[in-house]
Amino acid sequence: MSANVERMSRVDTAWLRMDTEANLMMIVGVWLIEPQLSLADLRERVGTALLQYGRFRQKVVEDTLGAQWVDDDHFDLAAHVLPEKLELSKGQSPLEALKHYVGELATQPLNPSRPLWQFHLFEDFETGRSALVARIHHCIADGIALISVMLSITDGGKSPPARRKRDGDDDENDWIADYLIKPASDLAVKAIGVYGASLGKGVEMMADPAAPLNGSLEMARIGAQVVSDVAAMALMPDDSATSLKGKATPGKRVAWGEPLPLPEVKAIGQALGGSINDVLLASVAGAIGSYLRDKGEDPTGKEIRAMVPVNLRPLDKAWQLGNRFGLVPLVLPIGIANPVDRLAAVRARMQELKGGYQPLLAFALLSVAGVLIKPVQHALLGLFAKKATAVMTNVPGPAVPLKICGRTLKQVMFWVPASGDIGMGVSILSYGGGVQFGLITDARMCPDPDEIVQRFRPEFEQLLYLAMMLPWER
């Protein structure tokens, strides 16, 4: 095989083929930059930094065996870094117009004849401020890797190390060996204890695009394990019925709010006996429950499940791109109105999650199995939708604000795609001393995600107020 052609891994091929009319497999991000950033400066930075990652010069060519990464001989940077201009409706603010436009971009497929990414620059988004919207197909990389990639275009960002490949070595297999044979978390430890190294070998074969599978005994064993894990997942009860579930549609809405101070989130967790994640997830659950209550639905006693990506790679290898994550189901107690009781329930759910192992392997294997039999893949995506209402990401970002071309990156937000008929994506991102909360929703299931976002801070402030009322000794 020539140097400019590379077989796509089976996991990444699964994400490539997972696009549907209702849910495109794109990761969408927004940067707000002060002062304004020019198109020329952005293109120069992308050309010198982002394109150090060869994947961003490659297009995808599908064939009977899957797909290949092929160098785009007609690569044109101007087709990937585009100037945009907002058109404001009467009474609409620039921020409202930007959110509407991002929702539209989330429904527009990337050009399959070019590398699957685009940056959209609103140079004069507001006086003294620019907005950058990034769209990158999930087959290129997962969220953790793409954060590493995006940071590479900031001032002082690191380029990927020169690729060194030993004979017979395959980077596609490294993450499997590291995290199924050398466990790095409680989930992986339990997974190894139950399934053993043979599963690690099997998943390694499935991730390796060159490994022969058809007709092999190992293939049969892997298939049997997939069936077993899917059966275990099927035994999980379906999610509570709410207006946030249903048949997904192509329309999308996005929303985000102002960041919460991270020191306050930490202080609440310490005062009320929970972690930062417990506090944030309790606030998310409270905001969703309050939204449904105000819409005339009674969420009392209801819980919804969010699928949470779990990173399965060393962070220092994020530059390798590709998809290296599993999924675990997290239950959000939206029906508990009392904020302290809700926080306790979230903390209990998190503890239960730490003791499990099947969900991680089940969902990791499903992403691999999706490339083997496409009709089964769509059936499994339907199963996801029954078991979950949302996809949720919770990512720690840089603690201090970054700069790009001498301008300050003031605010950051991104959303991962939902699969099947899941109609909500929840994003929590810490950056520059603050914690950002955002949503992307199906336009029919939740046409007004801003109303949920606006409830996030009041739910958080309830916990803050209660923490302040505790005896000072605590």
Helices and strands as residue ranges (DSSP letters): E 5-7, H 10-16, E 26-34, H 39-48, G 50-52, G 54-57, E 58-63, E 66-71, G 77-79, E 81-84, H 94-105, E 117-126, E 129-137, H 143-151, H 171-176, I 177-181, H 186-207, H 217-234, E 252-256, E 260-261, H 262-272, H 276-294, E 304-311, G 315-320, E 325-332, H 339-354, H 358-369, H 374-387, E 390-396, E 403-404, E 407-415, E 424-431, E 434-442, H 450-469
